[in-house]
Amino acid sequence: MCAFVDIEKVILDKEGKQQPVLADRIKEIADSDSGSLDWKRSMTDFLRAIKLDPSYGSRKELALELGYQMEDIIRKGASEMNTWLLAEVFQRLEKRGLKLPDDVKKK
């Protein structure tokens, strides 16, 4: 399972300092095949890129932790949840000082 604190731990560098640009940190920790991952648009690929559990159960637990309602998961489905979850994770990381690439910022 995955919690937001797990994401924060991965995004922090070895000295405990935040990387200035999220894309740089993902490149640093991802495998060489991470170029095929669409981590800017896919919650599953984002979790794979940072080597955390991308399973549905993990994403559902994380969404509930961050405030998504179980009723919405049931009513709207996994796709809507994943879209919301990726935006929420990026927003929270940005609030912690990480710079997001322009193509992932909310418009």
Buried (B, 14 or more C-beta within 10 A) or exposed (E): EBBBEBBBEBBBEEEEEBBEEBBEBBEEBBEEEBEEBEBBEBBBBBBBBBEBBBEEEBBBBBBBBBEBEEEEBEEBEBEEBBBBBBBBBBEBBBEEEBBBEEEBEEE
